[in-house]
Amino acid sequence: MIKYLTLTFFIIIGCFHIRTINKNSKHHKPYSFYNFASLNSINNMIYNKKNPPDAKKIPKELIIHGHKRVDNYYWLNDKENPEVIKYLKEENKYTGEALKDTKLLQKKLYNEITSRIKHDDMSVPYQKKGYYYYTRFEANKEYPIYCRKKETLENQEEIMLDVNELVKEHSYYDVMGLSLSPDKKLLAFGVDEIGRRNYTIYVKNLDKKIIIKTDITNTTGTATWANDNKTIFYVKKNEITLRPFQIYKTEVISNDKNQVLVYEEKDEIYSTFVYKTKSDKYIVISSHSTLSDEYQILDANNPESMFRIFHPREKNLEYSISHIGDKFYIKTNYEAENFRIMETSEKTTNKKYWTEVIPHRSDVLIESIDVFNNFLVIGERVNAQQKLRIMNLKDSSDHYIRIDEEAYSIYTSINPELDTDILRFGFNSLTTPSSIFDYNMISKEKVLLKQQEIIGDFNPKNYRSKRLFAIAEDGEEIPISLVYHKNVNPQNKNPLLLYGYGSYGYTIDPHFSVARLSLLDRGFIYAIAHIRGGEIKGRRWYEDGKMLQKKNTFSDFIACAKFLINEHYTSNEKLYAIGGSAGGLLMGAVVNMAPELFNGIVASVPFVDVVTTMLDENIPLTTGEYDEWGNPNIKEYYDYMLSYSPYDNVEAKNYPSMLVTTGLYDSQVQYWEPAKWVAKLRDMKTDDHILLLYTDMESGHSGTTGRFKIYKDTAIEYAFLFMLEGIKE
C-alpha cells in the first residue's frame, strides 16, 4: 500500500541521472552460450538441503459486518516480540541457504552492473541567482556530494554537503530536501537513519561549515524558507499513522527553539505539505487527498502574516497552482476529466474567477505544467505517450518537442529561472540511456548536454524496443512496452520478465536501466504492462482500475501475460513477473487468479493483506487511501476487497516459485504483510516450488541506501530468476 506523494521543491537535487562506468568491466558471453539446467533438479536440490521455516499458528478471529475471518499469523505484526524477530531471521537464513549456490552469480551480477556505471561522475550544472549547482560522485564512494560555484564554472568549487562524511557509522542513511536560504548562506536538509521516512531537519552554515542538528524531528524532510533568511516552514507527521498533518514554522538561526504551529489538517483523509512558488513570491500550503485539493498562500516576505485560502476544498475537485508575474496558472479537473489549464489574478483566486487557457480534451491527459515569463510547458499524454507542449504566451503559438522513438520517457528537468527561452528536459527510453537536453523554445533547437555513459561495449543498436497491445476481457487495448537483444528471436518462446504496477494513477513509462542489460544480454525479454490503475491512456484508465473496478488491474496483467504467451514471445515455463508495493499486490492477486501462467514471481514490499490493513486506522496511509481502495468499514467495499486480497485468497493449489522481500522498518507496507503471506502460502500450497522471504532488518520501504549497494538487491532478484531459468552464469 504505497502512495508516498511528497511535493518537494529542491534547489540542489533536481533530476540527476547517474551515468555509468569502470574500465575493468567484464562482459558476459552472448546469451546463446549459456548453460541450462533442469528446473526440477534445482528445486529438489534446494528443498533437500533444509526444510523451510514453519510459522506457528495462533488463531485470531476478525469479525466485521457479521463476517468472521481467522488469521493464524496475526501475531507476526509485533516486531517487539522476540519470537517475531526469530522467525524473520529463520526465513532470512533459509533464503540464504536456498540461494547459496547462486552466491558467485550474485557477485558476478553485482560487479557486472556496477562496472557499467561511471564511478567518477557529475550532473549537468544549472544556474540560479549567481551560482551554478551540481551533484557529483567520487570513485568508491556510495553517496552524493552537493556542490556549487559562484558566477562561473571556472571558479573554485564549494562543497555544500558531502553525504559520504555524514553516513559514517550508519547502516542506513537517507538525505533529502536540500534547500538554500535566499541569501545562499544556510542549507537545510532532512535525515532519516532507519528507513521509516521520518526525517530530522539539519541546518548547515555554509560560511562557517558547521552543521546544526535542530529539535525539528518527525518531519517529511523538507524545509521551505521565507524570504527573511531565518524562518523555515516544515511538515510534521503523526507519530502513529505517519500522516503529514501539521505545518510549523521556526527561526532556525536564533536561540529561540519555539516551533509555531501554523496549520493542522484535521481531516484524516488529507495530507498536507508546504513549498515555495518558482517565483519565490509565495509560501504555499497544500492539503490533498486522492480526489480533492486545497491550497493556502502567504507572502514569502511576510512570514508572520496569515495564510489565505486560494480556493476552498470541494469533493472531487483537484487542482494545483503555479505563480508567475501577477497571475496564477491552475491545472484542474474542474469540468474536465483529463484536466485543463486555467489562469487567474493573484488577487482573485477563487474558482469563479478562473478563465480557461488550455481546454479539456477527451483524448489528451494534462499531467504537469512549468511556468516561464514568456512560456508555459505542458506535460501531456497523447495516444499513451508522453509529450512536452511549448506554449508561447506572447503570440499564443504552440508546438511539441519532436520525439522519434516509439516507447520512451520525457520530462522537464531543473528549470529554476523564469526569464529564459531555454527549457532543460530529460529523455530516455528502453534503448536510449538517460539524456539531458537544453531546448530553445523559440528556434526549436535542442542541444544534448549529457547522456548517461555506459562503460564497456554497450551499443543501443544492439537492442530492439516495441509497443504492443493486448486485449482485455472487456475489449480494451492494453499497451505493452517491450525490449530485447537484437540476437533474440522475439517469437521463440523466450524467458520474459513482465513488470506491472497499476495504482494511484501512476504511470510506469518506458525507461532505460543499466541493470536490465544483464537480463537482456542473457536472452531475457523485458516488458512493462501498462495496466489500468495507471493513467497512460488518460484519467479514465485510472478510474477503471481503482475502488470497485480494481480487479481490472489484475485481469489486465493476466491478459498481457496470455498475449505474450500466445504470440510466442514467451511460454508458461519461461514467463516471470515482478512488482513492488502496490505492484506487489498485483503479484499476489495474479498468482491467486492465474498461477499456471508464471514460472516465477518476485514481489517486493508487497501490499497483500488488504482488508486487515485498510481496517486498521493506526497504520500509515490507511484513512488517506479510502478513495483509492475503498473503505472496508462499508460492507460493499469490504466484500469487494476481500474478494481479491492476496492474503485472504490463498488456496490449497500449486503456485509458481516466488521470492518475496520486505523491510523491517517499512512505513508504507508493514513487514508483517509479506511475512504473513509467505507463512500462509507455505502452509497451504500443494507444490514443491521454491518460496523465499527476505527481510532487510535495517531498512524500510525503499530498501537500502547507497549508489551501488542497491544493486545487491537487484543481483539477488536476477540470480533467483536465472536459477529458475537454469542460467548458471
N, C-alpha and C positions, 0 to 999 in steps of 0.2 A: 504494500500500500504506500505509494510514494508520489507525492506531488510537492516537491520542495521548490516552490516558486519564490525566489527572493530577487526583487528588482534592485540591482546593485549598480551604482554608477562609479566605476573605478577610474581613477586618474592614471594609475600605473599599469594595471594588469592588462585590461582590454582583451583582445582576441589574439593571443600569440600562439602561433602554430609551430611546434617544435620541428626542426629539420632533422636529418638523420646522419649516420656515421660509421667510423672506425676502419682504419686501413687494414686491420688484421682480420677482416671479415672472412669467415669460412662459408663457402657456398655449398649447399647440399646438391646432390645429384638430381637430374631431371626425374620427375615423378614416375616415369615408366621403369626406372631401375630399382625401385624399392621392393623389398621382400614382403610377402604377405603370409600371415599365419592363420590358423583356424580360430575363429571367434570362440567356438565352444571349448576348445582346448585351453584358451586363455582364461575364460570364465571358470572352468573346472580347476585350473591351476591355482587361481586366486582363492576360490572357496575351499580348497583342500588345505590351505595354509592355516586358516583360523576361522572359527565361526564368528559372525558379526555380533555386535553388542545386542543384548536383549533388554530393552527398557521395561522396567516393571510397570504393572498396571495398577492404578489407583482410581477406580471409577468415580467420576463426579457427575452428578445429574445437573443438567442445564435445562430449565423449563421456562418457556415464554409462549404466549398465545395458545396455551393448552397443549403445547407440543414438547415432548421430552427428548433430549439428546443425552447420550452418555459419552463423556470424554475421558478415556482411560489414561491420557497423558497430560492432563491439565496441570499436574504437579510440576511439569518442566518449566512453568513460567516464573519460577522463583530462583533467580540466579544467586541469591544469598544462601540457598540451600546447598550444602556441600555435596549432596547426592546428585544434584543437577550438574554441577561442575565436573564431578567424577564421570558422569555419563557422557558429557560432551567431550571430555578428554579421551574416554574409551573409543568414542566414534572417530576422533582425530587419529588415534593410534591405529585403529583398524584401517582407516583410509590410507595412512602411511604405509602399512603393510601391504594393502591391496595394490598400491601403486609403486611398490618397491622396485619392481622390475622396469619401471619407466624412469627411474631417477636419472640415469645417464641421458635419456632422451629429453627429460625436462631441462637438464643443464644445457644440453645442446641447443634446444629451442630458445632458452633464455639468452644464451650467448649469441645465437643467430639473430634474434630480434634486436637486441641492444647493439649489436655490431653494425646494424644498418643506420643507427641514429648518430648524428653528428654530436659528439660529446662536448666540444667547444663551440658554442653557438650563441646567436644573438637575434632578438626580434628586430623588426624594422622600426627604427626610431620614429616617433611622432612628435610634433611641435605643439606646445601650448604655452602662451603668455611668457615668452622669453626663454623657455627651456626645451631641450629635446629629452624625451623619456624613452627608455628601452629596458628590456629584460634580457639578461644573458645567463648562460650556463658555463661552468668550467668542467674540464675533464675530471672524471672520477668523483664528481660531487652530485648529489641527488636533488638538490633544491635550488630554486632560482635566486638570482642576485638582481635587485632592482636598482637601476642607475639613472643618472641624468647628467646633462652637460648644458652649461649656460650659453645661450645665444647661438653658438655654432658647434658642430660636431668635432671641430678641431680642438676645442678647449678641453681642459682637464676633466676627467671623469670624477663624479661624486657618487659613491655608493650610498644609497639611501637606506637599504636594508639587505643584508646578506642572511638569508634564512638558514644557510648551512651553519652559521655560527650560533643560531638560536636553537637548533634542533638537537644539539648535543645532549646526551643522557635521556633522550626521549625516544621511545619506540614508535610513537605516533605523534605527528606534529603538523597541524594544518594552519597556514596563514592565509587570511583573506581580507578583502575590503580595504586595501590600501587607499588612503585618502589624504591629500595635502591641504593644509590651511591655505587660504587665499594668498597670504604673503609668502608661501612656499617654505616656511621655517619649521613647521611641525607636521609630522606624519603620524596619522592614526591608523591602526590596523587591529584585526581580531585574531585570536589564537585559540585553537581547540587542541587539547592534549590527549583526548581519549577517543575521539571519533563520534561523539554524541551530538555534534553540531551545536554545542553550547560554547559560545566564544567569550573570552575576556578581552576587553579593549586595552591596548597599549598605545602610548604616545611617545614618539621619538623626537627629541630636539635635534634637528639636523645640524645646527651650528655647533652645539656642544657635544654632539654624538652620544647622547645619553638617552636610554630607553626607560620610560616610566611605566610601571605596572599600576594601573588605576584600580579603584574599587568597583569598576563597572564590569560586572560578571553576568553570566546567564543571558547573553545577547545573541543577536543574529550575526554579529561580527563586523558590521559596517557602522561607520560614523559619518555624519553629514555636518560640514562646517557652515556656520553662519559667516557673514562677511566681516565680523569683528575680529576674526582670527583667534578667538578664545572659546567660543561657545560651540559645543557639538550636540547634535541630536542623535539618538540611538534607540534601538528597539530591544525591549526586554521580553523574555519568553516566560510563559507559565512554567513553574518548576516541575509540575507533574505531566501536563499534556504537551509541553514544549511549544504551545501555540504562541506565535509572536502577537502580543496583545497590548503592550504599553509603549508609548513614546515618552522618553525622558530627555532632558537637556541638562548640561552642566558646563561650568567654565573649567577647562582642563588645566590652565596654567596658573590658577590661583590655589591657595591652600585650602579654600573652602570646598569640602567634599560633598556639599549639598547637591543631591540629584533631584531635580524638579520634575514631577510628573506633569506632562503636557497633555497627554491624551490617553484614554483607556478604551479599548474596543471591548464592549461588554457582550456583544452578540457572539456566541461561541462558534457560529459557522463562518465567521470572518476572521481573517488575519490582517495585520497591519504592517506597514513599512514606511520608511522616510527616505527622501532623496532630495537632491537639488536639481533644478532645471538646467539644461545645457546653457541657457543664457546667464546662469548664475544669479538670476534676479529673485527666484522664489525657492523657499523650502517647501516641500510637498509631503503631506501625509496621505497615504492611501490605505483604505480599508477594502479588502477584496474577498469575495467568496467565489465559488465556481461559476455562479451566474449573475453576480452583481458587483458593482464597484462604486466607491465614493472617494472623492479627493477633497483635501483641505489645503489651502495655500497661505503662505506667510512671507512677507517681505524679508529677504535674507539680510537686509541692512538693519533690521529692527527685530532681533530675536526675542525681545521682551514683549513684543506686541502679540495680539491674539490671531490664531488661525481663523480663516473664514471658509465656509463650505463652497466648493466650486459648483457642484450640483448634488443635491441630496440623493442618497441611495434609493433605488427603485427595484422591485423584484424583476429579474430578467433583463435589467439594463446594465450592459457592460460598456465601459469607456476608459480611455487613457488620454493623458494630456501632454502636449509639448508646447513650450513657450518660445516665441521669437518676436522681437520688436514690441509692439503694443497689442499683440493678439496671442491667442492660444489656438492650436490645431488639436482636434479631437478625433480619435479613432473610436468608432462606436457601432454597436449593433442596433441602435435606435431605428426601428422600422427598416432594418437591414440585416438579414440573417448572416450574410457574408461580410458584414461591416462596410462602412463608408467613412469618408473624411469630411469633417465639419470644421468651421472656424468661428471664433467669437472674440470680441474685445475683451481685454484683461479686466475691464471694469464691469462687464455684464456677462457673467459666466454661466448663468442658469440656462438650462436646456432650451427654454423658449426663445433665447436669443441666438441659438446656433444656426448657421447658414451652411449650405452644402458646397463643398469644394470638389469632391470626387463622389459620384453617386454609387449606390449599391448596384452590383451586377450579379446575376444568379450563377454565372459561370466563372467568377473570379473572387477568390478569397483575399481580403486585405489582411496581412499579418503584422506589418510594422510600419513605422514612419520615422524618418530622421529629418530634422529641420536645419536649413541654412538661411542666410539672409535673402538669397535670391532663388532658392530651390527647395523643393520637397523631394525626398527619396522614399518611395513607397515599396515595401516588400509585398509582393503579390504571389498568389499561387494560381496558375492557369494550366488547365489540362494536366493536373497532377505534377506540375513542375514549378520550381521557384523562379521568380522573375524580379528584377530590380527596375522600377519605373522612375525615370527622372522627369520631374515637372518643373518647368521654368516659370517662376512667379511673375516675371516681368512681362512676358508675352503669352503666357498660358500654353505654350507648346509643351509637348512631352514626347518621350521616346523610351525604349527599353534597351538595356545593355545587351548586346548580342552574345549569345551562347551557342556554340556549335556542337556540344555533346548532348547525349540523349538522357543520361542519368547522372545528376550532379547536385552539388550544394553551392549556393551563392548567398552572400550575406554582407551587410555593411560592417566594416571593421571600426577602428577607432577614429572618430571624426570630431575632435573637440572644438575646432574653430568654426565660427559661424560665417565669417566674411571670406569665403573662398569659393572658387569654381571647381575645386578638386575633391572628388569623393574617393575615399580609400575603401576598397571592398576585398573580401576574401572569396576564394573559389577553390573547390576540389571536386573530385569525382571518384568513382570506383577504380579508375586507372590513372588519374592525374593527381600527383601529390599536392598538398595544401599550398596555395599560392596567394600572395598579397599584391594587389594592383592599386595604382593611382589612376583615376579616370577623370578626364576633363569633361565636365558636364555640358560644356558648350561645343568644343570641337569633336567630342566623342572619341578622342584618342585615349588609349589605355597603355600604361607602362607597367611591366612586370617588375616589381621591386625585389621580390624574393620568392623562390619556390623551395619547398621542403626538399632538402638534399638527402638522397638515399645513397648511403655508402655501399659500394660494391658494384655489381654488374646489372643493377636494375634498369630496365628499359620499358617504359609504358606501352610500347608497341607489342610487347610480349603478352599482353592481356587484352581480353575482349569483354565488353560490357553490353548488356541488353536491357530493354524494358519490355516485359511480357505482361499478359493479363490473364488471370484465372477467372472462372465464372463461379460466383457464389451461389448458394442454394436458392436465393431469390432472384437470380439473374444479374446481379450487379457485377461489374467488371472490377476485379481487384488487381491493382498494379503490383508487379514484382520487379525489383531491380536485381540484376544478376551479373556476376563477374567470374571469369575463369582464365586459366592459362591458354595461350593460343594453341598449344600442343594437345589440349584436351578436346576430344570429340564430344560436344555437348549433348549429343543424343546417344551416349554409350553407357547409360546407367552408372554414372559416376558417383563417388561419395560426395554428398552435398550437405552443407550446413545451412539451415534455414533459420533466420533471425526474425523475431517479432516482438512488438511492444503493445500498441493498440489501446492507450488510455490517455485521459486528460486532454485530448486534442493535440497531443504532442506527436509531431511527425518525425520519423526517423528518415532523414534524407540520405541518398547515396553519398558515401564519403570515403576518402582514402584511409587506409590503415597500414602502417608499417608492419604490424604483427601479422596481419592477414596474409601477407605474402608467403608466410611459412605454410599456410593451408594451401594456397593456390599452386605453389611450386611443387606440392606433393600430390597434385591431381584432384584436389577438392574444388568443387564449385561452391561459391558463397552467394546466398540470396537473401534479400530483405522482402518480407511480405508486408505490404503497406495496407494493413487491415483496418477495418472500421474501429473507431475509438480514437484514431488519429484524425488529422484534418487534411490529408494530402489531396482529397477531392472536394474540399470545402467544408463549411460548418456542418452540413447535413451528414457528412461522413463521420463526424464526431458524435452527433446526436444519435445516430443509428448504432452506436457502439458503446452506449452507457446506460445506466439505470436499468429499466425493464427491457432494454434492447441489447444488453451486454453480451448475450450469447452469440450475437453476430460476430463479435471479435474472434471467438473461438472457432466458429464454423467457417469463417473466412480463412483462418490459418489452415484449417484442415483442407479446405478447398484448394488452397495454394499447394499444399503438400501432395494432394492427389493429382493436381495438374502437372506438377513436376515429375511425378512418377509416370503418369500416363503418356507424357511427352518424351519419356525416356531420358530425361536429364539425370535421373537417379532411379533408385528402386527402394522397396521397403527395407531391404537388407543393408542399404547404404545411405539411408536418409537420417540425418541428425538435426536436432533443433536446439536453440539456445535463446534464453531470455532472462531478464533480471527484474526484480522488484515487481511492478505491475506486469512486466513481461514474464516474471516467474509465475504469477497467477495464470497467465496464458499457458505456460508449460504444464502446470498442474491440471488445468482444465482439459487440455487436448490429450494428455496421456490417460485421463479417465474416459474421454469420449472416443478416442481412436488410437489406442496404444499400438495396434498392429502396424501402423504406418511408419513407425520410427525404430531405428536400431539403437539409438542413444539420445539422451537428453541431458543438457546442462542447465540447471536452474539456479540462478544467483539471487541471494537475498529474496526468496520468493514470497509473495503475499498469498498464502494458501489457506489460512484459517479465517476466511472472510466473515462469516457470521459472528463468531465469538469475538473477533477483533472489533467489528463495527457495532457490537452491543456494549463494548467497554469504553465509556466516555473518558476514562482516565488515560487511555492510550493516545499518544501523539497522533494527530491528524484525523481522528475519528469523526468528531462533530463537524469539522470543516469539510468533510468529504461526503456528507449525505447527498449532496447534489451530483456526485459522481457515481456512487454505487447504489444509493437509496438508504433509507433509514429502516433498519430491521425491527425497530420498535413498532413499525406499522406492518401488519401481517402480510399485506400484498408483497412488500419488498422482502420481508423475512422469507417467505415461501420461495420467491424467485432466486434470491441469493443462495438459499440452502440448496437449490436445485443444481447449482454449478460450483459451489465452494469446493475446491480440490480436497481439502482435508475431510470434509463431511461425505464425500462421494467416493472415497477409496473402497474398492471392492475386491473380492476374492477372485482374481483373474491374473493373467500374465501382463507384466509391464516391461517396457524396454529398460535397458541398462541406464542408470542415472547417477549423475554427480550433482550434489546439492551443496551450496555454500552459504554461509551466513557470518555475521559479526556479533560478538557478544554484546557490544555497546550500540548496536544498531537502534537509532531513534525512529526510523521510518517503518521498517518491518522488524518487529521484535524477534530476537533469535529463536524464541520458542516455537514460532510458527513452522519454520522448516524442520526444527528438531522433532516436533510432534508428528509432522507429516511423514518424515522418514521412519519414525518408530512405528507408526500405524501401517505404512507400506510394508515394512519388514514382517509384521505380524500377519498381514492378510494376503499378500501377493502369492501367487501359485507357481511362479517361475523360479529359476536359479540364476537369473541375470544379476549382474553386479549392481549394488545400491550403496552409494557412499555419501557421507555427510562430513563436511569440513567446516569447523567453526574457527574463525580468526579470533583468538582470545584477547586481542589488543586493539581491535578496530571496530568501526561501525558500518553504516550502510554503503559508504563509498569504498570500503576496503582500505588497504594500506596507503600511506603517503610516500612520496619519493618518485623522482622522474623515471627511474629504472626498476625499482622494487615492484612496481605494479605489474611488470611483465612476468614476475614469478608466478602470479596467479594465472596469467594467460598461458604460460608454459604448462601448468598443471592441467588446465582445461583442454589444451590441444593434445597433450600426451594421453589424456583419457580418451579422446576421440580417436587418436591414432592407434591406441591399444585395441579399441573395439574394431577398428577397420583392419587391424593387422599390420600397420605400418610400424616398422621397428626402428627407423632412424630418420 
